[in-house]
């Protein structure tokens, strides 16, 4: 090494030392002696838990207010025949609409992600998406059970109705504001033979079952002699509506 290059390195080294010390000090000040990545994950987990608790409180408050409105409506019906007649009509439709508990025979379908390979390496030609349950898979089960004559349905611990929407983010399911992790359980009341036949006839479920065989995704169907579904407790307020044009008399 020439004398010019040695002199250049001797002049640069002090600067590098000072710069490195500054970066280490900044990192220590930012992390405060903790793993920055772990802290980020902890904060995200705490945020999710806090939001779920807030959602639970709001749903409990919604149910309380709905029960209060129902009691007030029935009280008003004692003095107004129009309210009483409307309440009687709503009561007749409640069972078919999912607003009363339901009991009977049925089936339970369970969907689960594939186990992670012990080596940590995915099989050749596969991606992480191939190993998880997707929104379309859950929806395929729901559609097949309705087609099989289900008179009521529950996903996880919530009753679902015709307006219930199934949404998945990553490998989690979001239903009426609640986040669930797999395995996902769909329970339906109805004739078990018809329900099972509808599941077997579904082309979408046939595709999922192929992934079950190839990648180890979970899929079980269990016949239940007695099923008890809770009443639907979600919000049914329309968020979007349009008024048809006036056609005249």
C-alpha positions as CSV (number, residue, x, y, z in Angstrom):
1,X,0.0,0.0,0.0
2,X,1.4,3.4,-1.0
3,X,2.2,6.1,1.6
4,X,-0.6,8.3,0.1
5,X,-3.3,5.5,0.6
6,X,-2.0,4.9,4.2
7,X,-2.3,8.6,5.0
8,X,-5.8,8.6,3.5
9,X,-6.9,5.7,5.6
10,X,-5.5,7.2,8.7
11,X,-7.5,10.4,8.1
12,X,-10.7,8.5,7.4
13,X,-10.6,6.0,10.3
14,X,-11.3,8.6,13.0
15,X,-14.3,9.9,11.0
16,X,-15.7,6.3,10.6
17,X,-15.2,5.7,14.4
18,X,-17.1,8.9,15.3
19,X,-19.9,8.1,12.8
20,X,-20.3,4.5,14.1
21,X,-20.5,5.7,17.6
22,X,-23.2,8.2,16.7
23,X,-25.2,5.5,14.9
24,X,-24.9,3.1,17.9
25,X,-26.0,5.8,20.3
26,X,-29.0,6.7,18.1
27,X,-30.0,3.1,17.9
28,X,-29.7,2.6,21.6
29,X,-31.7,5.8,22.3
30,X,-34.5,4.7,19.9
31,X,-34.8,1.1,21.1
32,X,-34.1,1.9,24.8
33,X,-32.4,-1.4,25.1
34,X,-35.1,-3.4,23.4
35,X,-35.5,-5.2,20.1
36,X,-37.1,-2.8,17.7
37,X,-38.9,-5.5,15.8
38,X,-40.3,-7.2,18.9
39,X,-41.5,-3.8,20.1
40,X,-43.3,-3.2,16.8
41,X,-45.0,-6.6,17.0
42,X,-46.0,-6.0,20.6
43,X,-47.5,-2.7,19.9
44,X,-49.5,-4.2,16.9
45,X,-50.7,-7.0,19.1
46,X,-51.8,-4.6,21.8
47,X,-53.6,-2.5,19.3
48,X,-55.5,-5.5,17.9
49,X,-56.5,-6.6,21.4
50,X,-57.6,-3.1,22.4
51,X,-59.7,-2.8,19.2
52,X,-61.3,-6.2,19.8
53,X,-62.2,-5.2,23.4
54,X,-63.7,-1.9,22.2
55,X,-65.7,-3.8,19.6
56,X,-67.0,-6.2,22.3
57,X,-68.1,-3.2,24.4
58,X,-69.8,-1.5,21.5
59,X,-71.7,-4.8,20.6
60,X,-72.8,-5.2,24.2
61,X,-74.1,-1.6,24.2
62,X,-75.8,-2.2,20.9
63,X,-77.6,-5.3,22.2
64,X,-78.6,-3.4,25.4
65,X,-80.1,-0.5,23.4
66,X,-81.8,-2.9,21.0
67,X,-83.5,-4.7,23.9
68,X,-84.5,-1.4,25.3
69,X,-86.1,-0.3,22.0
70,X,-87.9,-3.7,21.8
71,X,-89.3,-3.3,25.3
72,X,-90.4,0.2,24.5
73,X,-92.1,-0.9,21.3
74,X,-94.0,-3.7,23.0
75,X,-95.0,-1.3,25.7
76,X,-96.3,1.1,23.1
77,X,-98.2,-1.8,21.4
78,X,-100.4,-2.1,24.5
79,X,-101.9,1.3,23.7
80,X,-101.6,1.4,19.9
81,X,-103.0,-1.4,17.8
82,X,-100.9,-0.4,14.8
83,X,-97.7,-0.9,16.8
84,X,-99.1,-4.2,18.2
85,X,-99.9,-5.5,14.7
86,X,-96.4,-4.5,13.4
87,X,-94.7,-6.2,16.3
88,X,-96.8,-9.4,15.8
89,X,-95.7,-9.4,12.1
90,X,-92.0,-9.0,13.1
91,X,-92.3,-11.8,15.6
92,X,-93.7,-14.1,12.9
93,X,-90.7,-13.3,10.6
94,X,-88.1,-13.4,13.4
95,X,-87.5,-17.2,13.2
96,X,-87.1,-17.3,9.4
97,X,-84.8,-14.2,9.5
98,X,-82.5,-15.7,12.2
99,X,-83.5,-13.4,15.1
100,X,-84.5,-16.3,17.4
101,X,-82.4,-19.2,18.6
102,X,-82.6,-22.4,16.5
103,X,-82.3,-26.0,17.5
104,X,-82.2,-29.2,15.4
105,X,-79.9,-31.7,13.7
106,X,-77.1,-30.5,11.5
107,X,-73.5,-30.6,10.5
108,X,-70.3,-28.7,11.4
109,X,-67.6,-28.1,8.8
110,X,-64.1,-27.2,10.0
111,X,-61.4,-25.6,7.8
112,X,-57.8,-25.1,8.8
113,X,-54.5,-24.0,7.5
114,X,-51.9,-26.6,6.5
115,X,-49.1,-27.2,9.0
116,X,-45.9,-25.4,8.4
117,X,-43.1,-27.7,7.0
118,X,-40.7,-28.7,9.7
119,X,-37.8,-27.6,7.5
120,X,-39.3,-24.2,7.1
121,X,-39.1,-24.6,3.3
122,X,-42.3,-24.6,1.2
123,X,-42.8,-27.6,-1.2
124,X,-41.6,-26.9,-4.7
125,X,-44.0,-24.9,-6.8
126,X,-46.1,-23.7,-3.9
127,X,-46.6,-20.3,-2.2
128,X,-47.7,-19.3,1.3
129,X,-51.2,-18.6,-0.1
130,X,-51.5,-22.3,-1.0
131,X,-51.3,-23.3,2.6
132,X,-54.0,-21.1,4.2
133,X,-57.8,-21.0,4.2
134,X,-59.1,-18.2,2.0
135,X,-62.3,-16.2,2.1
136,X,-63.5,-18.0,-1.0
137,X,-63.2,-21.3,0.8
138,X,-65.3,-20.3,3.8
139,X,-67.8,-18.7,1.4
140,X,-68.0,-21.9,-0.6
141,X,-68.9,-23.9,2.5
142,X,-71.6,-21.3,3.5
143,X,-73.1,-21.3,0.0
144,X,-73.2,-25.1,-0.2
145,X,-74.9,-25.4,3.1
146,X,-77.6,-22.8,2.2
147,X,-78.1,-24.7,-1.1
148,X,-78.4,-27.9,0.9
149,X,-81.4,-26.6,2.7
150,X,-79.9,-25.2,5.9
151,X,-82.5,-23.4,8.0
152,X,-79.9,-21.6,10.1
153,X,-76.1,-21.2,10.2
154,X,-73.4,-20.1,12.5
155,X,-69.7,-19.2,11.8
156,X,-67.5,-19.6,14.8
157,X,-69.6,-18.3,17.7
158,X,-71.9,-15.9,15.6
159,X,-75.2,-16.6,13.9
160,X,-75.2,-15.4,10.3
161,X,-78.1,-14.3,8.1
162,X,-78.5,-13.6,4.4
163,X,-76.8,-10.2,4.7
164,X,-73.8,-11.4,6.7
165,X,-70.5,-10.9,4.9
166,X,-67.5,-13.1,5.3
167,X,-64.1,-11.3,5.0
168,X,-60.6,-12.6,5.3
169,X,-57.4,-10.6,5.9
170,X,-54.4,-12.8,5.6
171,X,-55.2,-16.0,7.4
172,X,-57.8,-14.4,9.8
173,X,-61.5,-14.1,9.3
174,X,-63.5,-10.9,10.1
175,X,-67.2,-11.4,10.8
176,X,-69.4,-8.6,12.0
177,X,-66.4,-6.8,13.5
178,X,-64.8,-9.8,15.3
179,X,-61.5,-11.2,14.2
180,X,-61.0,-15.0,14.2
181,X,-58.0,-17.2,13.6
182,X,-58.2,-20.7,12.1
183,X,-59.5,-23.3,12.4
184,X,-62.8,-21.9,11.1
185,X,-66.0,-23.7,12.1
186,X,-69.3,-23.4,10.1
187,X,-72.3,-25.0,11.8
188,X,-75.6,-25.5,10.0
189,X,-79.0,-26.8,11.1
190,X,-80.8,-28.9,8.6
191,X,-81.0,-32.5,7.2
192,X,-77.5,-33.8,7.6
193,X,-77.7,-36.0,4.5
194,X,-78.8,-33.2,2.3
195,X,-76.2,-30.8,3.8
196,X,-73.4,-33.4,3.2
197,X,-74.6,-34.0,-0.3
198,X,-74.5,-30.3,-1.1
199,X,-70.9,-30.1,0.2
200,X,-69.9,-33.1,-1.9
201,X,-71.5,-31.6,-5.0
202,X,-69.9,-28.1,-4.7
203,X,-67.2,-27.5,-7.4
204,X,-65.5,-24.9,-5.3
205,X,-65.2,-27.3,-2.3
206,X,-63.9,-29.9,-4.7
207,X,-61.0,-27.5,-5.5
208,X,-60.4,-26.9,-1.9
209,X,-60.3,-30.7,-1.1
210,X,-57.7,-31.1,-3.8
211,X,-55.5,-28.7,-1.9
212,X,-56.4,-30.7,1.3
213,X,-54.9,-33.8,-0.4
214,X,-51.8,-32.0,-1.9
215,X,-50.8,-29.6,0.8
216,X,-52.5,-30.8,4.0
217,X,-55.1,-28.2,4.5
218,X,-57.7,-29.1,7.1
219,X,-61.3,-30.2,6.2
220,X,-63.7,-32.2,8.3
221,X,-67.4,-32.6,8.2
222,X,-69.1,-33.8,11.4
223,X,-72.8,-34.8,11.7
224,X,-74.4,-33.4,14.9
225,X,-77.5,-34.9,16.4
226,X,-78.4,-31.7,18.2
227,X,-77.4,-28.2,17.3
228,X,-78.3,-25.0,19.1
229,X,-77.7,-21.8,17.3
230,X,-78.0,-18.4,19.0
231,X,-80.1,-15.6,17.7
232,X,-78.5,-13.1,15.3
233,X,-77.3,-10.1,17.3
234,X,-75.6,-8.0,14.6
235,X,-76.8,-4.8,13.0
236,X,-79.2,-5.0,10.1
237,X,-79.3,-1.2,9.3
238,X,-78.9,-0.6,5.6
239,X,-75.8,1.4,4.8
240,X,-76.5,2.0,1.1
241,X,-79.9,2.4,-0.6
242,X,-81.3,4.1,-3.6
243,X,-84.8,5.5,-4.1
244,X,-86.4,4.3,-7.4
245,X,-87.7,7.0,-9.7
246,X,-91.3,8.0,-9.3
247,X,-93.3,6.3,-12.0
248,X,-96.5,8.2,-11.4
249,X,-100.0,6.9,-10.7
